[in-house]
Every structure is written in structure tokens, then in C-alpha cells.
């Protein structure tokens, strides 16, 4: 026996079934910041996104692709990088992280 007991089934409040258990994750703490702190966080996220898009475009250029569009807007959204090498066209959505953790 370990440090504690883990029940087989989740524990539900009296009168509720597992069918209506609801979500267990809560929102992040972004709402706890002041308006100026949120503005700073937004600016930092945008800067990180621009940095990641620049690195991706540089990678394509270094590997023989011609970058034909960056931040191209269309009805369905935005494409971060569009590149071409010969007849091959690559559409790239860039995701940037604040740290090196994966997942």
C-alpha cells in the first residue's frame, strides 16, 4: 500500500452522477492581472510570436525555399509563412513557446 488510497471511481457530490461531472480544469490566472500587466503580457506574446515567425522564415530561406508571403490574411484566418521551392508550396503555422518544455 502506498502513501494514500485512490478510489476506483471519481467521487461525486451527493445527487450528481458522473454523466454531469463537468470540467475539472480551471482558467489560467490571466484574469488576476491588472490591465497594464495584461497589456505587457500581450505585448510579450506578440513579440515571441514575431520572433518565432522570423526564425521559421529564416529556416525556409536557408534551406532553399523562397518565402513568398508572411502573415497572409484570408477569409478563414492568417497564414504565418508561405514558401515555395520549385513546384512545392509550403504553408506554415508557427507556434512559439516561452520555454523549452515540450507538451
Phi and psi in degrees as GROMACS dihedral restraints (atoms count N, CA, C in turn):
[ dihedral_restraints ]
;  ai    aj    ak    al  type     phi  dphi    fc
    3     4     5     6     1   -89.5    20    10
    4     5     6     7     1  -152.2    20    10
    6     7     8     9     1   -73.2    20    10
    7     8     9    10     1   -17.5    20    10
    9    10    11    12     1  -165.5    20    10
   10    11    12    13     1   178.4    20    10
   12    13    14    15     1  -108.1    20    10
   13    14    15    16     1   129.8    20    10
   15    16    17    18     1  -109.7    20    10
   16    17    18    19     1   116.0    20    10
   18    19    20    21     1   -66.7    20    10
   19    20    21    22     1   150.8    20    10
   21    22    23    24     1   -62.6    20    10
   22    23    24    25     1   -46.2    20    10
   24    25    26    27     1  -105.8    20    10
   25    26    27    28     1   150.0    20    10
   27    28    29    30     1   -63.1    20    10
   28    29    30    31     1   151.5    20    10
   30    31    32    33     1   -87.8    20    10
   31    32    33    34     1   130.0    20    10
   33    34    35    36     1  -118.3    20    10
   34    35    36    37     1   146.4    20    10
   36    37    38    39     1   -60.1    20    10
   37    38    39    40     1   153.1    20    10
   39    40    41    42     1   -55.6    20    10
   40    41    42    43     1   129.3    20    10
   42    43    44    45     1    91.0    20    10
   43    44    45    46     1     2.1    20    10
   45    46    47    48     1  -118.3    20    10
   46    47    48    49     1   140.3    20    10
   48    49    50    51     1  -101.7    20    10
   49    50    51    52     1   168.1    20    10
   51    52    53    54     1   -66.6    20    10
   52    53    54    55     1   -19.1    20    10
   54    55    56    57     1   -63.0    20    10
   55    56    57    58     1   -30.5    20    10
   57    58    59    60     1  -117.4    20    10
   58    59    60    61     1    33.1    20    10
   60    61    62    63     1   -63.8    20    10
   61    62    63    64     1   -36.8    20    10
   63    64    65    66     1    86.3    20    10
   64    65    66    67     1  -178.4    20    10
   66    67    68    69     1   -78.9    20    10
   67    68    69    70     1   149.2    20    10
   69    70    71    72     1  -107.9    20    10
   70    71    72    73     1   -14.4    20    10
   72    73    74    75     1   -90.6    20    10
   73    74    75    76     1   144.3    20    10
   75    76    77    78     1  -105.3    20    10
   76    77    78    79     1   166.9    20    10
   78    79    80    81     1   -65.4    20    10
   79    80    81    82     1   159.4    20    10
   81    82    83    84     1   -72.4    20    10
   82    83    84    85     1   172.9    20    10
   84    85    86    87     1   -83.2    20    10
   85    86    87    88     1    14.2    20    10
   87    88    89    90     1   -57.7    20    10
   88    89    90    91     1   -36.6    20    10
   90    91    92    93     1   -67.1    20    10
   91    92    93    94     1   -12.7    20    10
   93    94    95    96     1   -87.6    20    10
   94    95    96    97     1    -4.0    20    10
   96    97    98    99     1   -91.0    20    10
   97    98    99   100     1   154.9    20    10
   99   100   101   102     1   -71.8    20    10
  100   101   102   103     1   168.9    20    10
  102   103   104   105     1   -59.2    20    10
  103   104   105   106     1   -43.2    20    10
  105   106   107   108     1   -68.0    20    10
  106   107   108   109     1   -36.1    20    10
  108   109   110   111     1   -66.9    20    10
  109   110   111   112     1   -39.5    20    10
  111   112   113   114     1   -64.0    20    10
  112   113   114   115     1   -39.5    20    10
  114   115   116   117     1   -62.4    20    10
  115   116   117   118     1   -41.8    20    10
  117   118   119   120     1   -64.2    20    10
  118   119   120   121     1   -41.2    20    10
  120   121   122   123     1   -63.6    20    10
  121   122   123   124     1   -42.1    20    10
  123   124   125   126     1   -63.3    20    10
  124   125   126   127     1   -43.6    20    10
  126   127   128   129     1   -62.9    20    10
  127   128   129   130     1   -40.0    20    10
  129   130   131   132     1   -65.7    20    10
  130   131   132   133     1   -40.9    20    10
  132   133   134   135     1   -64.6    20    10
  133   134   135   136     1   -41.5    20    10
  135   136   137   138     1   -64.7    20    10
  136   137   138   139     1   -41.8    20    10
  138   139   140   141     1   -63.0    20    10
  139   140   141   142     1   -41.4    20    10
  141   142   143   144     1   -64.3    20    10
  142   143   144   145     1   -40.5    20    10
  144   145   146   147     1   -64.1    20    10
  145   146   147   148     1   -45.1    20    10
  147   148   149   150     1   -61.1    20    10
  148   149   150   151     1   -42.0    20    10
  150   151   152   153     1   -60.7    20    10
  151   152   153   154     1   -46.0    20    10
  153   154   155   156     1   -64.2    20    10
  154   155   156   157     1   -40.7    20    10
  156   157   158   159     1   -65.3    20    10
  157   158   159   160     1   -38.5    20    10
  159   160   161   162     1   -63.7    20    10
  160   161   162   163     1   -43.4    20    10
  162   163   164   165     1   -62.8    20    10
  163   164   165   166     1   -41.1    20    10
  165   166   167   168     1   -64.9    20    10
  166   167   168   169     1   -44.6    20    10
  168   169   170   171     1   -62.8    20    10
  169   170   171   172     1   -40.4    20    10
  171   172   173   174     1   -62.3    20    10
  172   173   174   175     1   -40.2    20    10
  174   175   176   177     1   -62.1    20    10
  175   176   177   178     1   -45.9    20    10
  177   178   179   180     1   -62.4    20    10
  178   179   180   181     1   -43.8    20    10
  180   181   182   183     1   -62.9    20    10
  181   182   183   184     1   -41.4    20    10
  183   184   185   186     1   -66.3    20    10
  184   185   186   187     1   -26.9    20    10
  186   187   188   189     1  -100.7    20    10
  187   188   189   190     1    23.8    20    10
  189   190   191   192     1    88.9    20    10
  190   191   192   193     1     9.3    20    10
  192   193   194   195     1   -93.5    20    10
  193   194   195   196     1   151.2    20    10
  195   196   197   198     1  -101.3    20    10
  196   197   198   199     1   118.5    20    10
  198   199   200   201     1   -77.1    20    10
  199   200   201   202     1   113.9    20    10
  201   202   203   204     1  -100.3    20    10
  202   203   204   205     1   -14.7    20    10
  204   205   206   207     1  -158.3    20    10
  205   206   207   208     1   146.1    20    10
  207   208   209   210     1  -131.9    20    10
  208   209   210   211     1   136.9    20    10
  210   211   212   213     1    51.5    20    10
  211   212   213   214     1    51.9    20    10
  213   214   215   216     1   -84.6    20    10
  214   215   216   217     1   119.6    20    10
  216   217   218   219     1   -93.1    20    10
  217   218   219   220     1   141.3    20    10
  219   220   221   222     1  -144.6    20    10
  220   221   222   223     1   179.5    20    10
  222   223   224   225     1   -57.4    20    10
  223   224   225   226     1   -39.9    20    10
  225   226   227   228     1   -84.1    20    10
  226   227   228   229     1    -7.6    20    10
  228   229   230   231     1   149.3    20    10
  229   230   231   232     1  -145.5    20    10
  231   232   233   234     1  -132.3    20    10
  232   233   234   235     1   141.6    20    10
  234   235   236   237     1  -107.2    20    10
  235   236   237   238     1   127.8    20    10
  237   238   239   240     1   -72.1    20    10
  238   239   240   241     1   -48.8    20    10
  240   241   242   243     1  -138.7    20    10
  241   242   243   244     1   131.6    20    10
  243   244   245   246     1  -121.4    20    10
  244   245   246   247     1   123.7    20    10
  246   247   248   249     1  -132.3    20    10
  247   248   249   250     1   159.7    20    10
  249   250   251   252     1  -138.4    20    10
  250   251   252   253     1   140.3    20    10
  252   253   254   255     1  -138.8    20    10
  253   254   255   256     1   107.1    20    10
  255   256   257   258     1    65.5    20    10
  256   257   258   259     1  -126.6    20    10
  258   259   260   261     1   -89.7    20    10
  259   260   261   262     1    -4.5    20    10
  261   262   263   264     1   -84.8    20    10
  262   263   264   265     1   126.8    20    10
  264   265   266   267     1  -113.7    20    10
  265   266   267   268     1   130.7    20    10
  267   268   269   270     1  -114.1    20    10
  268   269   270   271     1   130.9    20    10
  270   271   272   273     1  -113.2    20    10
  271   272   273   274     1   124.7    20    10
  273   274   275   276     1  -124.6    20    10
  274   275   276   277     1   125.5    20    10
  276   277   278   279     1  -101.1    20    10
  277   278   279   280     1   120.8    20    10
  279   280   281   282     1   -97.9    20    10
  280   281   282   283     1   132.0    20    10
  282   283   284   285     1  -119.5    20    10
  283   284   285   286     1   125.1    20    10
  285   286   287   288     1  -111.7    20    10
  286   287   288   289     1   145.1    20    10
  288   289   290   291     1  -113.9    20    10
  289   290   291   292     1   155.1    20    10
  291   292   293   294     1   -80.3    20    10
  292   293   294   295     1   -18.3    20    10
  294   295   296   297     1  -144.6    20    10
  295   296   297   298     1  -177.3    20    10
  297   298   299   300     1   -91.0    20    10
  298   299   300   301     1     5.7    20    10
  300   301   302   303     1   -67.1    20    10
  301   302   303   304     1   143.8    20    10
  303   304   305   306     1  -109.7    20    10
  304   305   306   307     1   138.0    20    10
